[in-house]
């Protein structure tokens, strides 16, 4: 489940907003889109700050995670196919091409043999 809430305000408004939300978070009272945010007391937390800035843009993210995320279908296939090397894929392509050539050439021979009977 993903929940997001967005706000706009000044730096001062952000300070008071963040202060209030942090207090709610650590009292297990923070809700995002009606979903209570509960950070476990007995698990190791991974937390990071990410800061991106250029001339006209800035972005600060604070991320906290715990546990092990279940892979979505697309992520699962990406992880699964990472294990294949380019050589594995090329070998599979080469084998398929050879099989197709053999099937096509046998089909041509069958047609020629069939036509010879008439």
C-alpha positions in Angstrom: 0.0 0.0 0.0 1.3 3.4 -0.9 0.0 6.6 0.7 1.1 10.1 -0.1 0.1 13.5 1.2 1.5 16.8 -0.2 1.6 20.2 1.3 2.9 23.6 0.3 4.1 26.3 2.6 7.0 28.5 3.7 10.2 27.3 5.4 8.7 28.4 8.8 5.4 26.6 8.1 7.4 23.5 7.1 9.4 23.6 10.4 6.2 23.6 12.5 4.5 21.1 10.3 7.5 18.7 10.5 7.8 19.2 14.3 4.2 18.3 14.8 4.3 15.3 12.4 7.4 13.9 14.1 5.7 14.1 17.5 2.7 12.2 16.1 4.9 9.7 14.4 6.7 8.7 17.6 3.5 8.6 19.5 2.0 6.2 16.8 -0.6 8.8 15.9 0.6 9.9 12.5 -1.8 9.0 9.7 -1.2 9.4 6.0 -4.4 9.3 3.9 -6.1 7.7 6.9 -3.5 5.0 7.3 -1.7 4.9 10.6 2.1 4.9 10.3 3.6 2.5 12.8 7.4 2.2 12.9 8.3 -1.1 14.7 10.2 -0.8 18.0 12.0 -4.1 17.7 13.4 -3.9 14.1 16.5 -2.3 12.8 15.7 0.8 10.7 17.4 2.0 7.6 17.2 5.8 7.2 18.7 8.1 4.8 18.7 11.7 3.6 18.8 12.5 -0.1 19.6 16.0 -1.3 19.5 17.1 -4.9 20.1 20.6 -6.0 20.9 22.5 -9.2 20.5 26.1 -10.3 16.7 26.2 -10.3 15.6 23.1 -8.3 16.1 21.5 -5.0 14.8 18.3 -3.4 15.3 16.9 0.1 14.0 13.4 0.9 14.0 11.6 4.2 13.4 7.9 3.9 13.0 5.3 6.7 12.5 1.6 5.9 12.5 -1.7 7.7 11.8 -5.3 7.0 12.0 -6.9 3.6 9.9 -5.6 0.8 7.9 -8.1 -1.3 8.9 -7.8 -4.9 6.2 -6.6 -7.3 5.7 -8.7 -10.5 7.9 -6.3 -12.6 10.6 -6.1 -10.0 10.6 -9.9 -9.7 11.1 -10.4 -13.4 13.8 -7.7 -13.5 15.7 -9.5 -10.6 15.2 -12.9 -12.2 16.5 -11.8 -15.6 19.5 -10.0 -14.1 21.0 -13.4 -13.6 21.2 -14.1 -17.3 24.3 -12.9 -19.0 24.4 -11.4 -22.5 26.2 -14.6 -23.6 23.3 -16.8 -22.2 20.8 -14.7 -24.1 22.9 -14.8 -27.3 23.3 -18.6 -27.0 19.5 -19.0 -26.7 19.0 -16.8 -29.8 21.6 -18.8 -31.7 19.9 -22.1 -30.8 16.5 -20.8 -31.8 17.8 -19.5 -35.1 19.5 -22.8 -35.8 16.3 -24.7 -34.9 14.2 -22.4 -37.1 16.6 -22.9 -40.0 16.5 -26.7 -39.6 12.7 -26.6 -39.4 12.4 -24.3 -42.4 14.9 -26.4 -44.5 13.0 -29.6 -43.6 9.8 -28.0 -44.6 11.2 -27.1 -48.0 12.5 -30.7 -48.4 9.1 -32.1 -47.5 7.4 -29.8 -50.0 9.9 -30.8 -52.7 9.4 -34.5 -51.9 5.6 -34.1 -52.0 5.8 -32.3 -55.3 8.0 -35.1 -56.7 5.2 -37.6 -56.1 2.9 -35.8 -58.5 
